[in-house]
Amino acid sequence: MKISHKELTILLTKLTLPRLICLPAKAVVSIALPIVCIFSIPSLAISAPSHAQSMAEAKTTAANSQTIFYVNPQTGGDLKDRDGTIAAPFKTITYALSQVKVGQPAIVQLANGTYRQENGEKFPLRLRQNVTLRGDERNKGRDVVILGGGVMRTGTVLPQNVAIALADGAELRGVTVTNPNPRGYGLWIENASPAIANNTFIDNRQDGGLVTGQSRAIISNNQFFRNGTSGLAIEGASSPDVRGNLFQQTTYGMSIRQGSTPSISENTFTQNQNGLLIQGNAKPILRGNAFVNNRDYGLTISDQAAPDLGKPNDEGSNTFQGNGRLDLQNVSTNAIALVGNFLDPKKVKGRLQLTNVRPPVSLFANIASQPLSQPINQSIKQPINQIGDKSSNRTNDLISNFERNFNGSSGNSTIANSGDRLASNNSTFWYEPVNSLIIRITPQRAESPFPKNAEITTSLPPVRSAPPSGEPVNQPILIAPLSNPNLTPQDPPRYRVVVPVDSPNEVALVRRAVPSSFASRLNGYLVVQIGAYSDRRIAEAQVSRLAQQGFTAKIESIRR
């Protein structure tokens, strides 16, 4: 029986089917009907969108996952046949960073060794957003050494020499950083909020690290040793969270200046020339820090700085003990309140109001016996100036010293030889102290040049979206009369720092760098006065800081 086209159409419309797809007859050659209707099977009708959805989910998961690139300066290669896997690692950090796709979270995992320009590195190393550069966090990068620096344009007047620059959301973990170049910075953080954890910053010619601009970086559990001017410098409008770090054997363990408002908690400042210098209009919050056994001053407050050293409902709990000249001096224009700190009132000076003062518990034995990095073993004594050579061969000397002191392997050594040397050598990672404190870190034998667990295991607090909580002490404080034994008078200023200038434009440039400065006249010449100080060393530190920003400053004695 023949069925007309009209009858077929009516029949099909009466059938209950999930989907009916009609195609023009010319699309199906083997059928002579003018219109071809194909019935879709229910299971296929469901599976098609499900497959598309799973593909989209797979792409989303891939975008959110972290790619791991492995780098080994001894066995790796920056070649097209290398894919950055643990079996075929890259040779340089520079090449590995170039393989990270923009916006793709990635970990660049480093093997033991020294990463330097002679091996192909190009400085500064720039870590983009969501990129983690990781060595070995277990020993704070003892065997993973990044050595060198390069010129970088920054927000300052002059270009800077920097080893590593970090973008917002980047992370630096478990490496040792040294920039031996003149005015070299180990770390540069500008208008970014990265995380810096479990690293060692040693022998950087200028500062171990600098945080400037709008930054809420997290800097946690690092070691800052023997850096040029400051272990860590904080300036601009930054408000980083700095906690649990060790600052040792530097002119200033830390410098906080300009309008910065950092949170400084549970850090140790020891055997520096000066533990912490707070200047400018800075308003840091200090909680639970130890200023112990620094050569001159534990803490110095100058200019218009107004740190928060404790409140009645939030005590400072900072410890000041055994510092050479004074544990704390205030030479600023502000009166500073200290609530609930451990100190000797006879070892502080300046306009200070002391409340709920407690005598410091002896920390020397405790610090020397407790681990600052796990674990502690025996120490090996060597001359402290072994890495301090200032000759023209400084870089080469540093390289050889690192290879000796850090048990690093030479460029011709194999991974197996490196592991055997670590296994057979009982020496420790150490820093010979100025006085009695000895910092010792015992290396652990590694079966592989890479840590077994490539995932990030250390926890860090989330990056804050607002400045540190608590109201800094920036309002006038009612001071008791000088007969109050807890209130010590302030020495009058004896030195002032000025910058000679030739025009109003130059005045504006200086004032932009130091907002609290003002134009003045000296012997008939136009100058910008930066500040007045009773301690010449603070004035010299100001001159050094201004030189970093391209200004030539000088110190003038104030005649009475």
URFENCOR-V63151 format. One record per helix or strand. SS is the DSSP state (H for helix, E for strand). FROM is the first residue (numbers start at 1). TO is the last residue. If there is no record, write none. Layout:
# URFENCOR-V63151
SS;FROM;TO
SS;FROM;TO
This chain:
# URFENCOR-V63151
H;5;14
E;20;24
H;25;27
E;35;39
H;42;64
E;67;71
E;90;90
H;93;98
E;106;110
E;113;116
H;117;119
E;125;127
E;131;134
H;137;139
E;144;147
E;150;152
E;160;166
E;171;173
E;176;178
E;184;190
E;195;197
E;200;202
E;207;212
E;218;220
E;223;225
E;230;234
E;241;243
E;246;248
E;252;256
E;263;265
E;268;270
E;274;278
E;285;287
E;290;292
E;297;301
E;308;311
E;314;315
E;319;321
E;326;330
E;336;339
E;342;342
H;345;347
E;348;350
E;352;355
E;358;358
H;364;369
H;384;387
H;394;405
H;415;424
E;429;431
E;439;441
E;495;500
H;504;513
E;518;522
E;525;533
H;536;548
E;553;557
